[in-house]
Amino acid sequence: MNTLVALCAIGAEKILGNEIKHLGYKLAGNAPGRVSFFGDDDSLFKANLCLRTADRVFLQLASYDAFNFDELFDGAYKINWQDFLKKDSKIVVDKVRSNKSKLNSEHSIQTMVHKAIYSKLGDIWHMASLPETGEQSDIRIYLDENKVLILLDLSGLPLHKRGYRVDGGIAPLRETTAAALLQHTLWRRKTPLHDPFCGSGTIAIEATLYAFNVAPGFGRRFALENLPIYNKESADRIRQEEAEKIRTDVEVRITGSDIDEKAVERAKKNAEYACVMAGRALKSIGISTHIQRPDFIQADFKDLSAPYDEGLILCNPPYGERLGNEEEAAELYQQMDSLWQEFPNWDLGIITSNPDFQKNFNHQANSIKKIKAGNLDTSFYIYNRKKIEK
């Protein structure tokens, strides 16, 4: 049994935990921005392939107390690094996080763990120095109240980099955050969904992958594949099993619009890549069915009206880098009342970092979720119209 640690946006821990349980794994605890769980050997690959809201997945190699650098070194040295790294691996202790611990110099912690790894491998392999000519292997260290966690990165590139987005435009929403927003609203595939500020199409594309049950990692590789613990036969089997779970018998109504013609073209291109990715997974098991693409059109949100009686407006309206100043933001949010009026029976989900959004929008949300979206502290406002009307 392995202990794994999945990172996520702060505020998305519960959603990620539910995803992990849905995969059949038992939770082991959580902290802000990360969830620990127990998994079999298949989980090393499956978690990377299937988790929609995880930013990275790590294998926990050790957990021990360290009140001084000798204890930190000894604990790191005890790990059987030769089982997890190759002789030519380029070893990088990429990040250290220390919280309420006696050891709080991140650089010194990084140096000491790096020294312990090299000492152990040098002793085991009888090498005075390691060549470091191979693939990079990243190690991450957490110290919480003098408890050390040593983690091996299994993901490589962050998992929000699905492989389908060729152009994100200005300050795009992360794919993992979009997936979390969908879960926060409890969206179901039969419900029409529209994003009136679609940008690069992330929300609509993530909704499409979710609706057709397409694992988000089909279009990319993972750092695990460069490690000696990687089991290609197992990974190929998992890919096939997940391809067989793709739904090809459902109809969905997922759309997006943007006033910027170039944004719409980006969204269409990204959606095409995502759906081709899903199509390749289906072809690998002998199915030639195409995944329905989300529809994108150029339109000002103020000119939109509801195409169906009920549905969900889910959007990431311009803010921060994407909007010039507070006055423009206030005016935009006031104008968004048109969505409230023209989509009278539709629920709304709106994410923004602007603290005055609700005052300017002039409608009170049923629920507000705090989410760390990249480097921004954002709020996700959920408006359930039926509950509001009551």
N, C-alpha and C positions, 0 to 999 in steps of 0.2 A: 504494500500500500504506500502511495506517495502523498506528501502534503504539497499542495500547490497554492500559489498566491496570485490572484488576478487583480490588476489595478483597474480603476474606473474613475470617472468624474466624481468629485465629492458631491454627494447628494444622490448618487445612483447606486449606492451599495445594496439597498434592498432589492432593486430590480435585477442587478447582477446576481445576487444570491438566489433569486427565484429562477433565473436562467440556469444557474449551476445545478440546482435541485432538479430542474426539468430534464437535464442531461443524465440524471441518475446518480449524482454525487452528493456526498454528505458535507454540509458546511462545518467548518472548524473554528469560525470566529471572524470578526471583521474589525477594521479600524478606518478612520476617515480616508476614503479613496482606495481602499483595498479590502478584498474578501479572501479568506483562506478556506480551503476545502480539501477533502480526502478523495483520491482518485486512483484507479488502477493504472496499469501501464498505458492502456489506450487513451487515458485522459490527457496525457502529455500532448498528443496530436489533436485529439477531438476538441479539447477546450479552445485551442487556437483556431481551428476550422469553424467552429459552430457558435461561439459566444459573440453576440451582437453588440453588447454594451461594455465589454472588456477592452481596455487600452493595451494591456500586455498580460502575458501569463508567465509566471516564474515557477521553477521547481525549488522548493525549500530544501537546502542541503544541510542546514544545521540550525539549532535553536539552543542557546545556552546563555548563562549569566557571565558578564565580564565587567569587573569594576576597575581593572587596570589593563595596560597594554600587554602584559605577559599573558593574562587570561584570554584576551582577545586573540593573540597570536596562537596560543595553544589550542583553542577551540577551532580556529580556522585550519590549523595544521592537521587536526584529527580527521578531517574530511578526506575521503578517498577520491581525491581529485582526478586520479588516473582513470577512474571509471566514467568520468563526465567530460573530460577534455582530451583532445588529441595531442600528440607530441609536437605538432607544428602550430597549435592554436595560438592566436594572438589574444592574450588575456587582458581584459580591461575591467577594472573596478570602476564602473561608469558613474555611479551615484551613491552617496551616503546620506542617510537621514538620521540625526540624533535628537532625541526628545527626552528631557528629564533624566539624563544619564551622566555619570561622572566623566565618561569619555565623550567629549563634545567637539573636538577638533576634527572636522570632517576630512581634512587633508591627511592628518596623522592616522586616522582610522583607515582611510583608503590605502595609505602606504604600508601599514602594518599587515593588513589582510593580503595585499598583493605580495608582500615578502613571504608570508606564510604559505601561500599557494606555490610560489616558485621554490621555496625550500622543500616542500613536500614532494613536488614532482621531480626536482633534481635528485632527491634522495632515492625515490622509487625507480626512476629511469637511469640513475647513475650518469647524470648529465650536469656539467658545470654551468651551462647556460642553455636556454631553450631557443630554438630558431625563430619562432613567431612568424613563420612565412605563410601560415594557413589562414583560415577564416577566423574572424573576430568572435570571441566569446565574452559576453558581458556578465559581470557579477554586480549585484546590488546589495547594499548593507542597510539594515534598519536597526537602530538601537532605541528601544522604548523602555524607560525605567530600568536601564542596565541589562535588559534582555536583548541579546543579539540574534538577528535573523540574517542568515546568509542565503542569498537567492541566486539562481542561475536563470538567465533570460532564455526562454524558449521561443519567443516571438520574433526577435530581430526588429524590423521596422514596426512602429506602433500599429496595432491592429485596426485603427481607424483608416489606415491606408489599405483599402480593400484591393486596389489594383484597377479599378474601373474609372477613376476620376482623372482625366487627362488635363483638365484645367479647372481650378477651383474659383477663379475670379478673386475679388477682394474679400478678405476675411471670411472665408467660407465656414459654415457650420461643420463640425466634425461628424463623420458618419456614425460614430459610437454615440454621440450626443443625440443625433436625430433618432437613432434606434431607442434611446432611453425616453425621449419625448413620446414616441408612439406607445410605449409601454405605460407611461404615466397617464395617458388619456384612455387606456384600456381599449384602444382602437381594434376593430375587427375587420377582416377583409371584405365583408359584405357591405360595409359602410362607405359611401363615397367620400373621398378625401381630396381636398384642394389646397395647394400652397400658392397664395397670391403674390409672394415675393420669392419665387423659386430659385433665383440665383443660378448656381451650378446644378440644381436639381436634387440635392442630397436627400431632402425629406421624402420626396416622391419616389426616389430610387430605393431608399431603405424600406419604405412601405411596400414597394413591389417585391423586393427580396423576401420580406416577412410574409407577405400575402401568399406567395408561391412556395414558401418554406424552403428557400434557397439558402444554404449555409453561406455566410458572408465571406469566408476565406477561400472559396474555390479559385479565385483569380490570382493567388499569390503563393509564395514560399515562406517558410518559417525558419528561424535560427536553429530550431530543433533538428532540422534536416542536415545540419553540419556537425552534429554531435555524435559520439560513439553510442549513445543510448537510443538513437533513432532506429526505429524498426520499420523499414520500408514496406514490408509485407503487411504489417498491421495498418500502416497509414493508407495503403492502397485499398485495403478492405474497408476502412472507415470512409474513405472518399466514395466508394461504391455504395455503401449503406446509406450515406447522406444523399447521394444522387437519387437513389430510389425513393427517398422521402419527398422529393420535389413534387409539388402539386401541379398537375397540368390540366385539371378538370374544373378549375374555378374561374369565375369571371369577376373582375375587379374594375372599379371606376376611380382611378388615381390620376389626378391632373395637376398641372402647375402653370403659372403664368408669371410674367415679369414685364415691366415697361421697357426694359432694355433688350433690344433685339439680340445683341451679342450674348447676353445671359441665357436667353432661350436657346440659342444655338449650342452653347456650352452644355446646357441641361440635356438637350437631345442627344448630343454626342456621348456624354457620360452615361446616359441611360442605355444607349445602344451597346456600349462596351459592357455594362453590367449584365444586360440580357444575353449578350453573346457568351459571356462567361457562364451563365446558367445553362445556355444551350449546349456548350461544350461538355458540361457535367452530364447532361442528359444523353448526349451522343456517346459518352464513355460507357453507358449501359445499354446502348442500342436503341435509344428513343430519339426521334427526330422532331418532336414537337417544339415549337417556339414559345418562349415566354412573352406574354403580352407586354408591350412597352407602355410606360406612362405617357400621357399626352401633354404637350407643352405648347402654349400659345403666347404671342406677344399681346399684352393688354395692361392698361392702367387698372389697378385694383378698384378704383372708384367707378369704373365702368362695368364691373362684374355683377352678376345676379345668380341666384341659386339655380342650377340645372336640375336638381332633384329636391324632393320635399325635405329630406333630412340628410345630414352628413357631418363632416368634420373639416373645419378650417384649421390648418396647422401651419404655423409660419414663424420665420425668423426675420422680422422687419428690420430695415437698416438702422444701425446704431454704431457708435464708436467710429472705427475707421471708415465705415460705409456711409456716414452722414456727417455733414459739415459742422453743425453747432446745435446748441440746445433749443434754439428757437425753431430751427427746421424740424428737429425731433418732435417738439410739442405740436407743431402744425400737422405733421404726418400722423401722429397718434390720434389727434382730434378727427382727422379725415377718415381714419379707419372705422369710425362709426358707421360708414356706409356698408361695411361688411356685416355689421350687426343688423342693420336695417334690411339689406338685400338678401341676407341668408337667415331668415327669421327663426327657422327651426334647427339650425345647425349649431353644434357645439364648436367652441373655439379653444385653441391652444396656442399661446403666444409667448415666445421666449425673448427676453431683452435684458440688457444691463442697465437700462435707464430707470432710476428709482422713482421717477415721476410718471411712469407709463400709465398706471391705472388712473391717476388723477386727470391726465389729459384724455385718456380713452373714455373716461366717465362711465365705466361699468365695473362692478365689483365681481371679482372672480370667486368661484366656489372654493378653489384650492390654489395655493401658491407653493411651488416647490423651488427650493434653492439649489442651483446646480452650478458647479464650477466648469464653465465651458472654455477650455483652453486656459488662457491667463485671465479670463474675465469672470467676475462674480455676477451671475445672471439669476433672474427669477423667471420661472415658468408659470404663467397664469392660465388656469384651466377654467373654462366657462361651460358648465353644463346647463343648457337652456331650460330643460324641463324642470330642473331643481330650482333654477332662478325664478321661473314663472310661479312656482308654488310659494 
